[in-house]
């Protein structure tokens, strides 16, 4: 069953409800070095990965403050799962920059998740930007 909360507090409540399961499975997640498929599916079904997806694309378009509270609740239960959810959620920030048809294709199914981590291999320094 897919639960797509409409209120900000609903996602926080969903995080609180799934937290005991995350705590109970933290060793399994750590040993596997990944979120088990059934747990990832549950997170998707409850809308965690779509918190910042625009409503027009079937997302929740949740504001930043409640999203951070959701991440905090998840992190208290299992930091690794919270990290993965946060990466997936932040990866959706690129959607408004894509052509509408592309964004709709990416999120044509509620279980679709995008995940990316962008980084540079350059070392940071204190060179002033001009």
N, C-alpha and C positions, 0 to 999 in steps of 0.2 A: 504494500500500500504506500502510495506517495503522499507525504505530508508536506505541503507547501504553505508555511505560515504566512499570514498577511500582516501581523503586528510584530513590531520590533521585539517585544517581550517574548513572543512565541519562539523565536530562534534562541534566545537566552534560556527559555524553559526547555527547549529541545536539547540544548547543550547540557543542562543540569540533569536531564533524564538519561542521556547516553553516558554521562560521566562514570557511573559505577561500572558499566560494561567496559569502558576504556581502561579504567584502573585494573579490572580483573584480567584484562588481556594484554596489559603492558609488557609482560615478559615474553609473550608470544610475538608481539609486534617487534620487540627488540631482537629476539632470536631470528626472526624471519627477515629482519631489516626492511620490512615493507608492511603496509596495512593489508591484512587478509582481505580477500575478495568480498566476503560477506559483510565485513565491517565497512569497507569502502562503499559498498552498495547501500548500506544503511545510512551512511553519511550523505550520500547522493540523494537517496529517497527523501530524506528529511530536509533537503535544501541547503545544506552547509556549503556546498561548492558554488552555489548560485547567489550567494549573499550580495555580491556587487554587480551581478549581471542586470542590465536594464530590464525593467518590467516589460517593455515592448518585446523583449526576447525571451520572456518566460521566467525572468529572474525575480529576485526579491528587492533589488535596489536598496539595500539596507544602508543607512547612514554609518559613518565611521565609528562613532562612539559605541553604539550597541554591538557593532561588529567586533570591536576590540574587547568588549566584555565577553562575547562568545568565545573568542580566542583564549581569553584568560581562563574561563571555566574549563575549556578543553585542555589547556596546558596544565592546569592543576591535576587533571586526571591522567593525562599522558602527553608529555611535551612533544614527543615524536609525532603523534597524530595531529596535535595542534599545529605543528610546523608544516606538515603536509597540507592540511586544510588551508592554512594561511597562504601558502605558496599557490595553491589552486585558486583561491579567491583573488589574490592579487594579480594573478595571470589574466584575469578577465578585464583588467583595466585597459587593455589594448582594444577591446571591442568597439568603443566609440570611434576609433580611428580606422576601422575597417569599412569597406563598402557594406551597405545594409544587407545585400544579398549574401555576402560571405558570412557576416555575423549570424544571419538567420540559419544558414546552412550548418554552421558550427553548433548552434544550440537548437537544432530541430528536434532533438530528443532530450527529455529531462535527465537522462543518465549520462549525458555527454559532459566530459570534464576536460579542461585544458590545463596544462601544467608546464610551466617553464621557469627557469631561473636564469636571469641574465647577469653576466659578470664580465669583467675585463681581466686580462692577465697583466695589465700594467700596474705597477706599484704606485700607490698614492704618495704624493709629496706636497710640500707647502709652496709650490710655485704659484704666484698670484695669477689669476685669470685677468687678461687685459681686454 
